Amino acid sequence: MRAVCIVYRKASRELALPDSARILLGRLLRELATNSIQRRLAWHIKADFLTLWFISAGRFPGLPESITDWAVNQLPFKLNENERQILSL
């Protein structure tokens, strides 16, 4: 399992985001890491990730779709179309 800071550095290199979206991404990743520890969930397990995303991303209503799409492509598992739609809500 990769540390969130590694994921953030990779996102910073791969995503062409305005500063406001980059800040939002950093906050989201911190939120995911915090919730992962507090709830003893692992972001690399599908059911845990969906729970973490729902809890964490809900705090960031202006999350650009490019961040969600990028995050989905970093996962060590595949999401079906229904699961992808859940992430975009």
N, C-alpha and C positions, 0 to 999 in steps of 0.2 A: 504494500500500500504506500503510495507516495504521499509525502507531507503536503499540506495545503500551500505552504510557501513555495514549493517547487511548481505546483499547479499554477499559482499566481504568476510566477516569473515566466512560465511558458505562455500563459495567456497574454501577458504584457508584450511578448515578442510576436505572437501570432495574430492577435486581433488589432485591427486599426480602429481604436476607440478614441473618442474625444475624452478629454481629461475627466469630465463629469461621469462618464460611463466607466472609466478606469477606476475611479474612486468607488463607484457603486459595486464594481466587481470585487474590489478588495474587501469591502464591507460584507458582501455576500459570502465570500470565502471564509472570512473570519467567523461569520455567523454559523456557517456550516460546520466549521471546526469546533466551535464552542458547543453547539447543539449535539454534535457527535460525541463529545466527551461527557457532557451532562447526562445525556440519555443512553450512553453506552451503546451507540449504534455505529456501524461502519459504512462509510460512503461507498465502498467498493462492493457491497452486497446490495442487490437490486431492491429488495423490500425496504431495507434501511435507508438507501439513498432516496427513494420516493418519499418516505416519511420525512427525512431531513430537508429535502427540497421544499416540500409543502410547508413545513414549519418555518424554514429560513427565508425562502424567496418571497413568501407572502408579506414579509416586512418591507419589500422593495417593489412597490407597484409600478415603477417606471423602468423596470429591468428591460434593456433592449433585447430583442429576439436573437440577435447575433450572439449574445452571451449564452443564452439557453442552448442554441444550436451548437456552439462550441463546446459547452459542458457535456452535452449528450455524446459528442464524438470522442470525449476523453474517457468515457466510462469503460470499465472492463467487461461490460455486458451489453447486450442489445435491448433496445426498448421497442415495443410494438407501437403502432400508430396511436392507439388509445392512450398509452403511457406518455407518449410524446405530447399529445394534446393536453394531458393533465399538467405537464411541466409549463406549458405556455399560458395557463390560466392566471 
